[in-house]
Amino acid sequence: MNTELRRRTLLAATAHAAFGVATLASWIAPHPARAAEPVRGGVLNVGFDDDAKTLNPVLSVQLSERQVLYLVFNTLVGINTDFSIKPELARAWHTEADGSRYVFELQEGVRFHDGTPFDAAAVKWNIEHRMDPATGSPQRTQLQSVIRSVEVLTPNSVAFNLINPYPALLSDLAERPGFMISPTAAQRSGAEFGRNPVGTGPFVFESWMQGASIVLKRNPSYWQAGRPWLDGVVFRDIPNHVIGLQRLTVGEVDIVTSISPDEARQVEGNDAITVEQAKVGRWFTLQYQVDKPPFDNPKLRQAIAHAIDRNRINQVTMRGRAVIADGMTPAGLWWSSPDEVVYDYNPAKARALLAEGGVAPGTTLAIAASSDLVLRRIDQLVSEQLAAVGITLQLQPVSQSESYARVVQRAINFTPISWTQRSDPNGLQYILLHSKGFANTTGYSNPEMDRMLDQARQSLDQNERKRLYAAIKSQMMRDLPYIPLYFAAEYAAVSKKIGGFVWPPDQIPRYRDAWKAAG
């Protein structure tokens, strides 16, 4: 590559790191200091809600799996704590003028844990492997809808040729589609790769005892010199956060994340533990299958929305610290917009809508009752509030470890659920609201919604995208495939021996740069 092109590439990397991202500095503050200086050695023990099914990022869908994946694997690009894009396995990149071609310059000398070189050919194989129908990757439709081809230019440069301009590509490549797996190991292990993952990350997979622990050890040949600090990370399964916090108090684990305000009170005042609030909480919502009875009745959906007292749910489950949601985007992001469609708590209106929709008093519906404490409380409160307007809910118990898998199988209909934010609005809104979205488990389909989502993901004009996502939000609230509840108040309880813990706004803890003080 000539000098001018290198200059353009590095400038483009800087520009694209900031493209489409408004700073979140006003609501993401530095975490309180714990261990003052990095030290080498020690094992980080993470209290882990283990619902993991696979450690193969090509097949992964469970939220908890990503905590492990970010240690075993690297993504092509990364995200900062303000959601801006930063280099990772791709050290720089640039796009053509119309945004339909991205060229990535790769880190040199990087090897997978099995010794296989990481290069442009490996990137091409990774993307094509995901797009191959025989692989069965849930990312296939996501990638196939935007990528025309992947082209090896040199051993350390690769081009993504896109079907249309797609400004969300970098955001996608910072998540599951961007995790680079060893082609050699994947082909050798086949279906067992998810139990024997091989990446380029700072930690090497050692063992996985389902329901007990996932053990990782330091990668002595990691391509980022001097890292990681830790000798290993062990994810220790905890049946619930209450027990996890008890184990934290006695030193059996070093960190427990995603705990509620009530749970955080268990360790508040403990001089050995720091309690930190996530600045961007998960989006909690109710969902159902709108493509079949009874929830294909819009009057029923609207009635439920008016029957629910979200302020009461917030008080009981979040001590009033959550932010009520009338959409899926919190304030402070560049695509945030004022609330246009709002369903106020109005039981009388709910009863009138039920009558208009032909829903008889005493109608019984089923709702999944998760073993998760917060979700279980939401179920109970929703049940009480719907009973007040003439709907009886049957609580159907389901293990939290099986809950989302059953939602994907559409074996669960009405249920509370939560989602984390992505660094580009397309990353969450397309997969949930588009009729072809791979995470669309509601059966929602609206041609106008599809049109707006398609247009928003292709536009290079950020103002136009902001306008479209505001319209998308309003359309979602009119159609109600989801009934938004709130953006949660969530906390991490961390031993003061631990430093370098990073909790980005996507709610996936990163432990790559963590260290553990002696003693």
C-alpha positions in Angstrom: 0.0 0.0 0.0 1.4 3.4 -1.0 2.0 6.2 1.6 -1.0 8.3 0.5 -3.4 5.3 0.8 -2.0 4.5 4.3 -2.6 8.1 5.3 -6.1 8.0 4.0 -6.7 4.7 5.8 -5.6 5.9 9.2 -7.6 9.1 8.8 -10.6 7.1 7.8 -10.2 4.9 10.9 -10.3 8.0 13.1 -13.3 9.4 11.3 -15.2 6.2 11.4 -14.4 5.8 15.1 -16.5 8.9 15.6 -19.1 8.4 12.8 -22.6 8.3 14.0 -21.7 8.5 17.7 -22.7 11.3 20.0 -20.6 11.2 23.1 -22.1 9.6 26.2 -19.7 11.4 28.5 -22.6 13.1 30.3 -23.8 9.7 31.5 -20.8 7.5 31.5 -18.4 8.4 34.2 -15.1 6.7 35.1 -15.5 3.8 37.4 -14.3 4.4 41.0 -10.7 3.4 41.6 -10.0 0.1 43.3 -6.6 -1.6 43.0 -4.5 1.4 42.2 -1.8 0.0 39.9 -1.9 -3.0 37.5 -0.2 -6.1 38.8 0.6 -9.3 37.0 -0.8 -12.7 38.1 -3.8 -14.0 39.9 -7.1 -15.5 38.8 -10.3 -13.5 38.4 -13.4 -15.4 39.7 -16.6 -14.1 38.1 -20.0 -14.9 39.5 -21.8 -16.1 36.4 -25.4 -16.5 35.4 -24.6 -19.5 33.2 -27.2 -20.0 30.6 -24.5 -20.6 28.0 -25.2 -23.1 25.2 -22.1 -22.7 23.1 -18.8 -20.9 23.0 -18.8 -20.8 19.2 -19.5 -17.1 18.4 -20.8 -18.2 15.0 -23.8 -20.0 16.7 -24.1 -17.9 19.9 -27.4 -16.2 20.9 -27.3 -16.2 24.7 -26.3 -12.9 26.4 -24.0 -14.6 29.0 -21.9 -16.3 26.3 -20.5 -12.9 25.2 -18.7 -12.3 28.5 -16.6 -15.4 27.7 -16.3 -14.8 23.9 -14.7 -11.4 24.4 -11.8 -13.1 26.3 -11.2 -16.1 24.0 -11.7 -14.2 20.8 -11.1 -10.8 19.3 -13.5 -8.9 17.0 -12.4 -7.1 13.9 -13.1 -3.7 15.5 -13.9 -2.8 19.1 -16.1 -0.3 21.0 -15.1 2.3 23.5 -17.2 3.1 26.6 -18.8 6.0 24.7 -19.9 3.5 21.9 -17.4 4.9 19.4 -15.5 2.4 17.3 -11.9 1.6 17.8 -9.3 -0.7 16.1 -8.8 -4.2 17.2 -7.8 -7.0 14.8 -8.3 -4.4 12.1 -5.8 -1.7 12.9 -7.3 0.8 10.3 -9.9 1.0 7.6 -11.4 3.2 4.9 -14.5 3.2 2.7 -15.2 4.2 -0.8 -17.1 7.4 -1.5 -20.5 5.8 -1.7 -20.0 3.6 1.4 -20.4 0.3 -0.4 -16.8 -1.0 0.1 -14.8 -1.2 3.3 -11.1 -2.0 3.2 -9.5 -3.2 6.4 -5.8 -3.2 7.3 -5.1 -6.0 9.7 -2.7 -6.4 12.6 0.4 -8.2 11.5 1.9 -11.3 13.2 -1.3 -12.4 15.0 -1.9 -16.1 15.4 -4.8 -18.1 16.7 -4.3 -20.1 19.9 -3.7 -23.2 17.7 -0.9 -21.5 15.8 -3.0 -20.8 12.7 -2.1 -17.4 11.2 -4.7 -14.7 11.5 -4.8 -13.0 8.1 -7.1 -11.7 5.3 -7.9 -15.3 4.2 -9.0 -16.1 7.8 -11.3 -13.0 7.7 -12.8 -14.0 4.4 -13.3 -17.6 5.6 -15.0 -16.4 8.9 -17.6 -14.2 7.1 -18.3 -16.8 4.3 -18.6 -19.5 6.9 -21.3 -17.5 8.7 -23.1 -16.9 5.4 -23.0 -20.6 4.4 -26.5 -22.1 4.9 -24.9 -25.3 6.0 -23.3 -23.6 9.0 -26.7 -22.7 10.5 -25.5 -19.4 11.9 -28.2 -17.0 13.2 -26.0 -14.2 11.8 -26.4 -15.5 8.2 -29.4 -13.3 7.2 -27.8 -10.3 9.0 -24.7 -10.6 6.9 -26.2 -11.9 3.7 -28.5 -8.9 3.5 -25.5 -6.4 3.3 -22.4 -8.2 2.1 -21.9 -9.0 -1.5 -18.5 -10.5 -1.2 -15.3 -10.5 0.9 -12.1 -10.0 -1.1 -8.5 -10.8 -0.1 -6.3 -7.9 -1.3 -3.0 -8.8 0.4 -2.2 -11.1 3.2 -3.0 -8.3 5.7 -5.7 -6.4 3.9 -9.3 -7.4 3.1 -12.2 -5.7 1.4 -15.9 -6.1 2.2 -18.0 -5.4 -0.9 -21.5 -4.4 0.2 -24.8 -4.7 -1.7 -25.8 -1.2 -0.6 -24.2 1.4 1.7 -24.3 0.2 5.2 -23.0 2.5 8.0 -23.8 0.0 10.7 -21.1 -2.5 9.4 -18.5 -1.4 12.0 -21.0 -1.8 14.8 -21.8 -5.3 13.6 -18.1 -6.3 13.4 -17.6 -5.2 17.0 -20.2 -7.9 18.1 -20.8 -11.6 17.3 -20.4 -11.3 13.5 -16.9 -9.9 14.0 -15.5 -12.5 16.3 -12.7 -14.3 14.4 -12.5 -18.0 15.0 -9.7 -20.3 13.8 -10.6 -21.9 10.5 -8.3 -24.8 11.2 -9.8 -25.6 14.6 -13.4 -25.1 13.4 -12.9 -27.5 10.5 -11.2 -30.0 12.8 -13.7 -29.8 15.7 -16.8 -29.5 13.6 -19.9 -29.5 15.8 -17.7 -29.7 18.9 -16.1 -26.3 18.3 -18.5 -24.7 20.7 -17.0 -26.9 23.5 -13.4 -26.3 22.3 -13.3 -22.6 21.1 -10.1 -21.3 19.5 -9.6 -17.6 18.9 -6.9 -14.9 19.0 -7.9 -13.5 22.4 -6.0 -12.8 25.6 -7.2 -16.0 27.2 -7.2 -19.6 26.1 -10.1 -21.9 26.7 -9.2 -24.7 29.2 -12.4 -26.4 30.4 -16.2 -26.1 30.8 -18.2 -28.0 33.3 -21.8 -27.1 32.5 -23.5 -25.6 35.5 -20.3 -25.2 37.4 -17.5 -23.3 35.8 -15.8 -22.1 32.6 -12.0 -21.9 33.0 -9.7 -19.8 30.9 -5.9 -19.4 31.2 -3.6 -16.6 30.1 -2.5 -16.6 26.4 1.3 -16.3 26.7 1.6 -15.4 23.0 -1.1 -12.7 23.0 -0.5 -10.2 20.2 -1.0 -7.1 22.4 2.4 -7.0 24.2 2.3 -7.2 28.0 -1.4 -8.2 28.2 -3.3 -9.7 29.8 -2.4 -9.0 33.4 -4.3 -12.0 34.9 -3.1 -15.6 34.8 -6.7 -16.7 34.3 -10.4 -16.1 34.5 -12.9 -18.6 36.0 -16.6 -18.1 35.4 -18.3 -19.7 38.4 -21.9 -20.6 38.1 -24.2 -19.0 40.6 -27.9 -20.0 40.9 -28.9 -16.4 41.6 -27.4 -13.0 42.5 -28.2 -13.3 46.2 -26.0 -16.4 46.5 -23.5 -14.8 44.2 -23.2 -11.8 46.5 -22.8 -14.1 49.5 -19.9 -15.8 47.7 -18.4 -12.4 46.9 -18.6 -11.4 50.6 -16.6 -14.4 51.6 -14.1 -14.0 48.7 -15.1 -17.0 46.6 -15.9 -14.8 43.7 -14.5 -11.3 42.8 -17.4 -9.8 40.9 -21.1 -10.1 40.3 -22.8 -8.0 37.6 -26.3 -7.0 36.5 -27.7 -7.0 40.1 -30.8 -5.1 41.0 -31.0 -2.2 43.5 -32.5 -4.5 46.1 -29.7 -7.0 45.6 -27.0 -4.3 45.7 -28.2 -3.4 49.2 -26.8 -6.8 50.4 -23.2 -5.5 50.0 -23.6 -1.8 50.4 -21.4 -0.6 53.3 -18.9 -3.5 52.9 -15.5 -1.9 52.9 -14.0 -4.6 50.7 -16.6 -4.2 47.9 -17.3 -1.4 45.5 -20.9 -1.1 44.1 -21.0 0.5 40.7 -24.1 1.5 38.7 -24.2 0.8 34.9 -24.8 4.1 33.2 -26.9 2.5 30.5 -29.3 -0.1 31.8 -30.9 -2.9 29.8 -34.2 -2.3 28.1 -37.0 -4.3 29.9 -40.1 -5.0 27.9 -43.0 -7.4 27.6 -43.3 -9.3 24.3 -45.8 -11.8 22.8 -46.5 -13.4 19.4 -48.5 -10.9 17.4 -49.0 -13.2 14.4 -51.5 -15.5 16.0 -54.3 -15.4 18.6 -54.9 -14.0 21.1 -52.2 -11.3 20.7 -52.9 -10.7 17.0 -55.7 -8.5 18.4 -54.4 -4.9 18.5 -57.1 -3.9 21.0 -55.9 -6.6 23.4 -52.3 -5.3 23.1 -53.4 -1.7 23.7 -55.5 -2.7 26.6 -52.6 -4.5 28.3 -50.4 -1.4 27.7 -52.9 0.8 29.5 -53.5 -1.7 32.3 -49.9 -1.8 33.3 -48.7 0.6 36.0 -45.0 0.9 35.0 -44.2 3.4 37.8 -45.4 0.8 40.3 -43.3 -1.9 38.6 -40.3 0.4 38.7 -40.8 1.1 42.4 -41.1 -2.6 43.3 -38.4 -4.0 41.1 -35.9 -1.1 40.8 -36.6 1.0 43.9 -37.8 3.7 41.5 -34.4 4.1 40.0 -35.1 2.9 36.5 -36.2 5.2 33.7 -39.6 4.5 32.2 -39.4 3.6 28.5 -41.7 4.6 25.7 -39.5 3.0 23.1 -36.3 0.9 23.0 -33.7 3.8 23.0 -32.7 5.7 26.2 -31.9 9.4 26.1 -28.4 10.5 25.3 -27.8 8.6 22.1 -27.6 10.3 18.7 -30.7 8.4 17.5 -32.8 9.2 20.7 -36.0 11.1 20.0 -38.9 12.6 22.1 -41.8 10.2 22.9 -44.6 10.6 20.5 -46.8 7.7 21.4 -47.3 7.0 25.1 -49.6 4.5 26.9 -50.5 6.0 30.3 -51.8 3.9 33.2 -55.5 3.9 32.6 -57.5 0.8 33.8 -60.8 2.3 32.6 -59.5 2.8 29.1 -58.0 -0.7 29.2 -61.4 -2.2 30.0 -63.0 -0.2 27.2 -60.4 -1.5 24.7 -61.0 -5.1 25.8 -64.7 -4.6 25.2 -64.0 -3.1 21.7 -61.7 -6.0 20.9 -64.2 -8.6 21.9 -62.1 -9.9 24.8 -64.5 -11.2 27.4 -64.0 -10.5 31.2 -62.3 -13.4 32.9 -60.2 -14.3 29.8 -57.2 -16.3 30.8 -53.7 -15.9 29.3 -50.4 -17.6 30.1 -47.2 -15.7 30.9 -43.8 -17.2 31.3 -42.6 -17.0 34.9 -38.8 -16.9 34.9 -36.7 -17.9 37.8 -34.9 -14.6 37.6 -35.9 -12.5 40.6 -36.6 -9.2 38.7 -38.5 -10.9 35.9 -40.5 -13.0 38.4 -41.6 -9.8 40.2 -42.6 -8.2 36.9 -44.7 -11.3 36.2 -46.4 -11.0 39.5 -47.1 -7.3 39.2 -48.4 -7.6 35.6 -50.6 -10.5 36.8 -52.1 -8.3 39.6 -52.6 -5.3 37.3 -54.3 -7.3 34.5 -56.5 -9.0 37.0 -57.9 -5.5 37.9 -59.2 -5.1 34.3 -60.6 -8.6 33.9 -57.7 -10.7 32.5 -56.4 -13.7 34.5 -52.8 -14.6 34.0 -51.5 -18.2 34.5 -47.8 -18.1 35.5 -45.9 -20.8 33.7 -42.5 -21.4 35.4 -39.4 -21.6 33.2 -35.8 -21.7 34.2 -33.8 -18.5 33.4 -31.1 -20.7 31.7 -33.8 -22.0 29.3 -35.9 -18.9 28.9 -34.5 -17.2 25.8 -33.9 -20.5 24.0 -37.6 -21.2 24.4 -38.5 -17.7 23.2 -36.4 -18.3 20.1 -38.2 -21.7 19.5 -41.5 -19.8 20.0 -42.4 -22.2 22.7 -42.9 -19.1 25.0 -45.5 -16.5 24.0 -46.2 -13.8 26.6 -43.1 -13.0 28.6 -41.0 -10.2 30.1 -37.5 -9.9 28.4 -34.6 -7.6 28.4 -32.1 -6.4 25.7 -28.9 -4.5 25.8 -28.1 -1.5 23.6 -25.9 -1.7 20.5 -23.5 1.0 19.2 -25.7 1.6 16.2 -29.5 1.6 16.2 -29.6 -0.9 13.4 -28.0 -3.5 15.6 -31.0 -3.9 17.9 -34.0 -2.4 16.0 -33.5 -4.3 12.7 -33.1 -7.7 14.4 -36.2 -7.2 16.5 -38.6 -5.2 14.3 -37.9 -6.2 10.7 -39.9 -9.1 9.4 -36.6 -10.8 8.4 -34.7 -9.9 11.6 -33.0 -12.9 13.0 -34.2 -12.1 16.6 -37.7 -11.3 15.6 -39.5 -13.8 17.9 -42.8 -11.9 18.0 -43.8 -12.6 14.4 -44.2 -8.9 13.9 -44.4 -7.9 10.2 -45.3 -4.4 8.8 -44.2 -3.5 5.3 -43.9 0.2 6.3 -41.7 -0.7 9.2 -39.5 -2.9 7.0 -39.2 0.0 4.5 -38.1 2.5 7.1 -35.6 0.0 8.7 -34.1 -0.8 5.3 -33.8 2.9 4.4 -32.3 3.8 7.8 -29.6 1.1 7.6 -28.5 2.3 4.1 -28.5 6.0 4.6 -25.2 7.8 5.1 -26.9 10.9 6.3 -27.0 10.8 10.1 -29.8 13.4 10.3 -31.9 11.3 7.9 -31.2 8.2 10.0 -32.2 10.1 13.2 -35.5 11.1 11.5 -36.2 7.6 10.4 -35.5 6.0 13.8 -37.9 8.5 15.4 -40.6 7.4 12.9 -39.7 3.7 13.6 -40.1 4.3 17.3 -43.5 5.8 16.8 -44.6 3.0 14.5 -43.5 0.4 17.0 -45.4 2.1 19.8 -48.6 2.2 17.6 -48.3 -1.5 16.6 -47.1 -2.7 20.0 -45.1 -5.9 19.2 -43.5 -4.9 22.5 -44.8 -3.1 25.6 -41.7 -1.2 26.9 -41.3 -1.0 30.7 -38.1 0.7 31.6 -34.3 1.1 31.2 -33.1 -0.7 34.3 -31.0 0.5 37.2 -28.3 -2.2 37.3 -25.1 -2.6 39.4 -21.9 -4.5 39.6 -20.5 -5.5 43.0 -16.7 -5.8 42.7 -14.0 -6.7 45.1 -11.6 -3.8 45.8 -8.8 -6.1 44.9 -9.9 -5.9 41.3 -8.8 -3.1 38.9 -9.3 -2.5 35.2 -12.9 -3.7 35.1 -14.7 -2.1 32.1 -18.5 -2.2 31.8 -19.4 -0.7 28.3 -23.0 0.5 27.6 -23.8 -2.8 25.8 -23.9 -4.3 29.2 -21.3 -7.0 28.4 -18.5 -6.8 31.0 -15.0 -6.8 29.6 -12.2 -8.4 31.7 -9.4 -8.2 29.2 -7.6 -5.4 31.0 -8.5 -6.4 34.6 -6.0 -7.2 37.3 -6.1 -8.5 40.8 -4.1 -7.2 43.7 -2.5 -9.6 46.1 -3.8 -10.3 49.5 
